[in-house]
Amino acid sequence: QVQLVESGGGLVQPGGSLRLSCAASGSIFRVNAMDWYRQAPGKQRELVAAITSGGSTNYADSVKGRFTISRVNAKNTVYLQMNSLKPEDTAVYYCNADVIGRGTWRRLEYWGPGTQVTVSS
């Protein structure tokens, strides 16, 4: 009943910027925390940024000062503004959300299918 869809990925030069979006839809009562993860080829998935429903944020050390996570609760949407991109930022970026289902009142974690970000000259 609940799905997440990411958008905004693509190919960008080093030093460039991209803005990722992720919208949660379906049978939703409330979306709690929303997160961005990434996984590079041959690497384990890592947490990039997280944001609570109240707007508190947390970032991986590797992206602090360059990435900004934000959300619009009324749209169940989370964003990741990525500036000063580096080749090592190349990865598939995944959206994650903690959701309370409408009617079921069950708290479950959902993942989007991912969007590719490639930083290369």
Beta strands, then each sheet from edge to edge (+ up, - down):
strand 1: 2-7
strand 2: 10-12
strand 3: 18-26
strand 4: 28-39
strand 5: 46-51
strand 6: 57-59
strand 7: 67-72
strand 8: 77-82
strand 9: 91-101
strand 10: 107-111
strand 11: 115-119
sheet 1: 1+ 3- 8+ 7-
sheet 2: 2+ 11+ 9- 4+ 5- 6+
sheet 3: 2+ 11+ 9- 10+
end
